[in-house]
């Protein structure tokens, strides 16, 4: 909406809100109707299983069936819910990656956004949606569940229920604070990761300069320094996560223990199996939601919120907003003032697309007093006061010395430069051949079609017009031969012609050809000009950037640029000093024929002696030799090397995991012993606080309380230490 800042979180809610609400209803039924019924079934089973009355036994059997049915229903509903919520999180991640990808495609070449930030957004930030979605509903289910369980426990153990719940509520502020701290540390980690990845990208791009000046050690120190700063933040976040993950081990255990202690001390009543099992069952229900998913959800949702804000900042970058494209079917001129009424940014209105994508419109383009630059920070524009018009019927040739602004002119037409003044009126369908030929990993045919539908007649005409027939015939699989990365290496001239064929094959309104003739010899150059470019210009608007003057015709539309300005706009006959023009345009060095047309490799191979050929075939690559040497030197297995790298740390980690589980299980087992002793003492003496004398040692309630308290404290301590050890694993 106008006047409001775009909100990516609101956009996600509008798209995926309905799915999340339906999944929330499903988990509501599971948590409040199915799982909360299990403690009641368990209590009914314990109360009636020891009775000799058949009616009570039937109730016990029904309760046992209810427990089994609730367990099966939990598995079924949880499977459906988990599948749905995971798919929703995955869809949010894919949608985010798609938006980032489309944003990258629409970004100008002048963008200040580095590749490392884009990679980090798609690899790390987008992944947070998968994690956060699984725990999202637990953030509102856990508080409601705590309220209901508190009420049920009050009906069972009285005021002692509030003691245990107070323990759980006391941990809530700590969990919220840790969630905020996790979000803050996640943001700091992302900033440091972006800086490190950006720096490494610059290092890789400038590796030749670094090697030439022997800067390796200095670069290594800088990278280590940046990595250490990043690891410090990661270490802090690991500590916070470790403490939060330890809640699942002792959070509900400590609450249940305090409830039992309060019940025994406050009421001086017998601790029965019915009450203990009901109490532990209710706390077990809370253990999963409150002890595991709630703190984890706070952490993951906080991280996801930080990622949402980072993605939002990237998507609403005004300087990289796509060019304004009004839907006009006619060729219209609009002033900058008129356009600024529609778009809030003053840089965008000067670029106008004519027509609708996919619909044929006027075969002409026009620049009206245009000034443009590669960056808004530059004081002087790259192009200044450029006015030109190109239309079908004659070839428009752009001339000029190196650095005069020829490529910048084409980039301005494409919308890559920031237009500060004037209007650029361009048809929707534009085809562009870059100055530097580009091929992707695929066959020659795929590189030419580039997603367009295959038309046999048009395709063969393009192959012939671009002088690729002989080259394709020499390839092993003709035009199905793979080129690009891990493919057949083509010469510079072949790449230039494939690049040109890709642009020509597309049915566009305007063709922008950035110096496609510089990488071929004079014969091929004349063929391309007379058989491909000129016939195309009779029907479509063609702008050709070139240094070649020998093939110009009198009727060609010539635009001569000098220092970003149009010095001449007309025919070649209108140029007053042609010799001066030729002297200022530096012709490119002509590529030797052997680079443009590869030699007959089979013939060359026949000249190589058989002995030499066999030695070449049997010779191993340096990578294979290095791998064999590494295997010979390797004396330890991968497993032993992995375990030895950890030293004694792995032993401590295993020890604390065993100790944490031992303390937790021991506390549960001790409660069962305590309950048995309480009931036995009550039945024997009428008082549960009497000393049980039949055992080898004297045990009373005070002793049971102290043992239980020690086990709970041990569980808490060992769980926290175990969780902190996550950083070292």
N, C-alpha and C positions, 0 to 999 in steps of 0.2 A: 504494500500500500504506500501511497505517496506520503511523505513526511515521516515515515517510520523506518528505522534501521532494519534491514533484512535480518531475520532470526532463523538460523538453521535448525535450532531445536523445535521451533514452531512448525517448520516445514516437515520435519520428521514426524511430529505428532499428527499433523494433518494427513500424512500418507500411511503411517503404520499405527495410528491410534486405535483404529477399530480392531485390528488384530490383537493388539495388546490388551484391550478391554475384554475381548472374548477369552483370551488365555488367562486373564485375571479372574474371570468368573469360574473357569475350570479349576484353577488352583484354590479358589475360595471354597468350592465344594469339597475338594480334597482335604484341605487343612481343617475346616470347621465342622464338616459333617462326617467325614470318614475317620480321620486320624484322632479327633477328640472323642470319638465313640469307643475307641479301643480301651482306654483306661476303665471305662464303666463296664465293658464286657469282662475285663480282667478282674475287677472287683467283684462282679457277680459270680464269676467262676470260683474265686477263692472263698467267698462266703458260703457257697452251697456245695462245694465238692466233697467236704468232709461229712456232710449230713447223711443220715440213713433214710431220710424221707424221700420217696420216689419223686414227688413233685419238685423238691429242691434239686434233686439230681437231674431232672429234666431241664430245669432252669440252668444248671451248670453246663449241661451239654449244649443248650442253645447259646449260652455265652461263649463257649468254646468255638461253636460254629460261627458266631458273630466275629470273633477274633480272626478266624481263618478267612472269612469273607471280606472283612475290612482290609486284611493284608493283601488279598488278591486284587481287590478293587483299587487299593493304593498303587499297586504295581501297574495296573492297566491305565489309570488316570494319569499317573506320573509319566508313563511312557508317552502318552498322547501330548501331555503338556510340554514335556521336555523336547519332543520333536518339533512342536509348533514354535516354542520360544527360541529354539536354536535356529530354525529357519528364518524367523523374524530378525534375529540378530544378524544372520548371514545376509539377508536381503538389505538390511540397513548398511552393512559394510560394503556390499556390492554397489548399492546406490551411491554411497559416498565416494567410492573409488571411481565410479563412472562420472560423477560430477567433477572430481579432481582431474580426471583424464580429459574430459571435454573442456575444462577450464584451461588446461595446459595447451590444448590444440588451439584455443582462441587467444592465447597470450601473445603479446607482441614480442618481437625479438629484443626489444629494449627493456624487458622486464627485469627487475632487480631480484626476483625470486630465484634462488639458486637451486640446482638440481638436488642437492642433498636434502633440502627442506621438502621437496616434492616426494622424494623417495621415503623420507621419514613419515610423511603424512599417510602415504599409501601402505607402508609396511608396518608401522607401529600404531599410529593414531586410529586408522580405520579398523584395526583389529580389536580395539577396545569395545566396539559394539557387540561383538560375539561374546565377550566376557561379561559385559554389564547386563545384557539381556537376560542371562540365566538367573541373576539375583535381583532383578528389578522389582518384582512383585513382593519379595520378602521384606522390603522396606516398609510396606504398609500392613502386611499380614502379621509380622512379628508383634507390633504394639497391640493390635486387636487380640491376638492370641494370648498375650500376657494378661490382659484384662479378664478374659474369660477364664483362664486357668487360675488366676488369683481368686475369683469367685468360687470356683469348684473346690479349691484347696481350703478356702475358708469354711466351707460346709463340712470338710473332713477333719481338719486339725485346728480350726478356730483361728485365733489371733496369730498363731505361729506362722501361718501362711504369709503374713505381711513381712515377717523377718526375711524369709527367703526371697520374696519379690523385691524387697528393699535392696537386697544385694544385687539383683539383676538390674534394677533401675539405677543403682549407684554406678554401674559400669557403663550405662548409656552415654553420659557426657564424655567419658573417656573414649568410647568408640566413635562418637561424633567428632571429637577433637582429632583423633587419629585419622579419620576419614578426610578431614580438611588438610591435615598435614600430608597425607598421601597425595592428595590432589596438588598441593603446592610443590612437593618434591617431584611429582611426575612432570609438572610444567618446567621445573628447573632442569630435570634430566633431558627433556625434549629440547630445550634451548641449547644445552651443552652438546647434545648429540647432533643437532643441526649444525652447530659451529664446527664440530669435528669432521662431520661428513663433508661439509662445504670445503674445509681446508684440505681434506684428502682428495677431493675432486680437483682442486687447483693444483695439488702436488702431482697427480697423475697426468693432468694436461700439460704441466710444465716439467715433466720428468727429464726431458732432454737438457733443458737449461740447468736443472739441479745436478745432473750427472756431469755436465760440462764444467761447472764451477765447483764441483766437489762439495756440495752443500748437504750431503746425505746425513752426516752426524748432527748438524744443526737442525735439520728438518725432523730427525728422529727425536731430538730433545723437545721440540715444540709439540710433536704429536703425543709424546709421553706426558708432557705437562697438561695438555688438554684432556687426555684420557684419565689422568689421576684426578683432575677436578671433576670429571664426569663420574668416576667410580666413588668419590666421596659422597656425592648425592645419592648414588645407587645404594651405597652401604647404609646410609641413613634410612632410605625407603625400605631396605630389607629388614632393618631392625624394627621399624614400625609395623611392617607386614607380619614379622615373626611374632610380635606381641599380640597382634590382632588374631592371628591364626591359633595362638595358644588358648584363646577363649573357649574354643570348642571342646577342649579337654577338661577344663576345670570350672568353666562358668556355671553350668547347670549343676555340676557335682557339688560345688561349694554352696550354691543356693539350696539344694536339697539337704545337704548336711546341716546347714544352719537352721533350716526348718525343723529337721528332726531334733536337733539339740534344743531349740526353743520349745518345741512341743513337750519334750521330756522334762525340761527344767521348769517351765512355766506352770504346767498342769499336774506334774508328778503322777502321770498316768502310765499305764502299761503300753509298751510299744508293740502293737499287734502286726501280724503279717499283712492283714487287709489294708491297714493304713499305710504301711511302708510301701507295699506294692502299688497302691493307688498313687501315692505321692511320687514315687520314682517314675511311674509310668507317665504322669502328667509332666514332670520335669524332662522326661525323655522326649516327649512331643516338642517341648520348648528347646530341647538341646539341639535339634537339627536346625530349626528356624532361627532361634535367637542366638544360639552358640556358634553356628557355622555360617549360615547364609546371610544373616543380618549384618555382622561385622564385615564379612567378605563383600556383601553388596554395597556397603558404605564406601569401602575402598575402591571397588571396581566402578561404581557409578560416579564417584568423584573423579576418577581418572578419565572416565568417558566424557564427563562434562568438560573437563579441560581440553580433551581432544576435539569436542564439538566446537568450542570457542576457537581453537587453532584452525580447524577446517573452515569455520565461518569467516575468520579474518582473511584466509587465503581466497575464498570464493568471492568476497565482496570488494576485492582490491579494485578501486575505481580506475586506476591507470591502465589496468589490463582488461578492462571491460570490452567485449567485442564491439565492433563498429556498429553504429546505428543503422538499422535497415528498415526504413519505412516501406510499406506495401503500396507502391504506386505502379500502375500499369503503363503510365505514360512517362516520357522523358521530361522531368520537371526540374526547375532550378529553384533552390531555396537558399535564402541568405543565412548567414550565421546567426543573426538576431532571431529569425523565425524559428530556426532549429533549436536554439537555446531555450525556447519556451517549453519544448517537449522533454528535453534531457537536462538534468541538473548539472552535469559536468560540462564545463566550457570547452573541453578538449575534444569531445565526441561529435558535436553536431556538424562539423565540417566535412564529414565523410558520409556519403549517401549511396546506398545501393538502389539501383533502379530495377523494379520488377520483382517477381517471386521466384525463388529457387526452383529450378526444373521447368520454368516456362520461358519460352523464347521471347526476348525483348529486343531493344535497339542494339545494333552492332556497332556501337561507338561509345567512347568515353571522353570525358572532358575534365580538365583541371582549370580552375578559375582563380588566378592570383593566389596560388597556394604557397605557403611557407611551412616547412616541416623539419623536424629534427629527430634524432635517435633517442634523445633523452630530454625530459623537461628541465633538467638542471643546466643544460647547455645555454650559454648566453647568446650564441650565434646559431642560426638555423642552418641545417645542412642544405636544404633547398629554399630558395628565396624568390618569391614573386613569380612562380612558374605558372604560365598559362599555355595550354596546348589542347589540341583536339585530335583524336584518332578515330577513323571510321573505315568501314569496308570500302573496297574499290581500289585502294592503292596502299602500298607498303609504307609504314612509318618507321624510319630508321633513326636511332638515337646515337649520336657520335659525341666524342669528347675524350680528353686525355684521362690518364689514370687519376682517380680521385676527384673527377669533375662532378660526380653525382648521378651517374647513369643507373647504377644498381639501386641507389636511394630513390630514384624516380619510380622504378618498378615497385619497390617496397612500399612506397607511399600509395601507389595505386592499389596494392594488396591490403592496405590498412595497417601495415606494420610500424610505420613511423607516426609520431605524434604530430598531428596537423594543428598548427597554432593560428593559421589565418587562411581564408579562402574556402572554396568548395571543391570536393572531389566527387564526381558523378561517375559511377561505375556500374555496368550491368551485373546481374547476379552471377552469371556463369562465366567464370574466368579460368583460363588454363595457363599454367606457369611452368617454364623450364628454367631451373636455377643455373647460375653461372658455374657452380661446382657440381658436376654430375653426381647423382645419388642413386644407388641401387640397394634394394633390400634382399634378404636371403630368400630366393625363390627362382623360378624359371624365368627365362627371357620373356616368354609370353605373359606371365603374371606381372612382370615389371612394366610391360607396355600397357596391358589392360588396366592395371591398377584399380580393380574393382568394377570396371565398366563391363557391360554385356559384350560377349564375343560376337563380332560380325565378321565373317570370313572374308568377304569382299573388301570391306574397309580395312581390315587388319593387313591383308596382303598388299593393298595399295600403300599403306603407311610403311610397311617393311621395304617396299620398292622405292618409295619416295625418299626415305631416310638412308638409302644405300646400305641396307642391312642384309640383303639377300645372300651375298657371298659369305659374309661373316656367320650367318645362321647356318649355312650349308656346311661350313667347316667344323662346327661344333658336333660333339659326339651324338647328342640326342636332339639336334637341330634347336628349335626354339623352346623345347622342353628341358634343355640343359640348365642346371641350377647355377646361378651366379650369385655374387655377393659374398657374405661370410661363409666360409667352408665350401665355396663353389668355385667354378672356373674363373680365373682371373682375367678380366678383359682389359684391353689397352685403354688409354685415355680417350682416344678417338671413338672407340666402340662404346664406351660409357656415355660419351656426349651424344652419340646418335640414338642410343636407347633412351636416354633422358629426353631428347627431342621427340622421339616417336611416342613416348608416353603423353607428352603435352599435346601433340598433334592428333592423337587418336581420340582424345576427349572432344565431344561435340560442345564447344563453348561459344560464347558471343565475342570474347576478346582473348587473344593469345599474346602472352608476354614472354618473349624469348631473350634471355639474358646471355648474350655472347655465346651461342652454341657453335659458332664457326671457328673458334680460336684453337680447338684441339684437333682439327683435321687438316689435311693437306689441301693444296689449291684445287686439285681435281675434284675431290669429294666436296669441298666448299662450294664450288660452282654447281655441282649436282644438287646439293641441298637447297641452294638458293633458288635455282631455276625450276626444280621439279617438286619441291616441297613448300618452301616459304612463300614464294611469289604466287603460285596457284591458290594457296590458302588465303592470301590477302585479297584476292578478287571477291571473295564471298564473306570474309570475316575481317574484323579489325585486328591487325597484327602489328605489334611494336617489337622491333628487332634492335637489340643493342649489339653493336659490332665495332671493330677497329678497321675493318676492311673497306677500302674505298674503290678498289679496282672494278667491282661489279655493280656499282651504283648506276641507276638509270636517271634520265632527265625528269621523269615523272614521279620519282620517288619523293615521298614527304620526308625531309631531313630536318631533324632537330639537333642542334649543336649546343652542348652544355659546357659551361666554363665556370668553375667555382660555385656550382649550385644554381647558376642562373642560365636562362635560355638566351644564348647569344645570337642564334639564328634559327628561324622557323620558316621553312619554305622548301624549295627544290634546290638541288645541287647547283643549278645554273645561276641561282640568285646569290651564291656565295661570291663576294668580291675578290677575295684572295684565297684561291684554292690551294696554292702552294703552302701558304701559311697554315691552312687547315691540315694539310697532310703532314707537315712538320710537327704539329702539336699532338697529333694522334700517333702514339707509339704502337706500331704493329706488333702483334704477339709473335714469338718465335715459332716458326713452322715446325710441326712435329714430323720427324722422319717417317717415311712410309712403313718402315719395319714395325713401328709401334702401332700404326693404324691397322695394318693388315698383317696378322701373325704369319710367320713362315710356315711352310709345310712341315709340320712336326714329324709325320711318318717318314718323310724323306730324310730328315736330319737323323732320326733314330736308326735308319738303315746304314748311315755312315759310321755309327759307333760300333766298334768291335764287340763281338759276342762276349769276350772275356770281361770287357769293361761293363757291359750290360749286366752280366751275372753278379759282378762285384757290387754294382749299384743296387741290385735287387736284394742281395743278401746283407747289405750293410744295415746295421741297426741305427735307429734314431738316437740322438743324445738323451731323450727322455727315457727310452727303454734301457739304455746303459746305466743311467743314473738310478733307475728303479731297481735294476739287478744289484748294483752296488749297495743300495740301501738294504735290500733283503739279506745280503751276505753279512752286513754289519749288525743287523738286528739280532740280538741274543735273547731278548725277553719277549714274551708274548704280549699282545695288546692288553689283556686283562691284568697281567702282573704290572705292566708299566702304568696302567691306569690307577691301580690300587697303591702302588709305591709313590705316585705323585702326591697322593693325599697325606702320606705320612701317618702320624698318629691321629690326625683330625677325623678320618673316617671311623676309627675305632671309638673315639669319643661320641661321634654322632650316633653310631649303632648302640652304644652303651646307654645314652640318654633316651633313645627311643624305647629300648627295652625297659628302662627304669620308669619312664612315664606310664607305660602300659601296665607295668607291675603294680605301681602305686594305685592307679585307677581301679584295676581289677581287685586289688587287695581291699580297698575301701568298700567296694560293693560286697565282697565276700564277708567282710567283717560285719556289715549291717545284717546280713542273713544270720550270722552266728549270734549277734546281739539280740535280734528278734526272737530267736529260738530260746536263748537263755532267759529273756524277759518273760515269755509265755510259760516256760517250764517253772520258773521261780514263782510266778503268780499262781499257777495251778497247785504248786506244792505248799506254799506258805501263805498265800493270799496277799502278798506284797511283792512287787517287782523290784524293790530296792534291797532285798535281803541278800546276804552272801550265799553263793552257791557252793556248798561244802563238799559235794560229791566229786568235784574235780580235784586234780592233784594240787592246784593252787587256788587261792581265794579270788573270786571275780565278783565285783559288784558294779553298780551302774556307773559310779565315778570312774572306775578303771576303763569301762567300755567307752565312756565319753572321751577320755584322754587318748586312747588308742585311735579312735575314730578321727579326732581332731588332728593328730599327728599325721595320719594317712592322707587327710585332705590337704593339709599344708604341704606335705611332700609332693602330692600330685600337682599342686599349683606351682611350686618352685621348679620341679623337674620339667613341667610342661613349658614354662617360660624359657628356661635354659635351652630346651630342645628346639623350640621355635627360633630362638636367636641363632642356633647353629645352622639354620637354613642358609645364612649368608656364606658359610664356609663350604657348603656342599655344591 
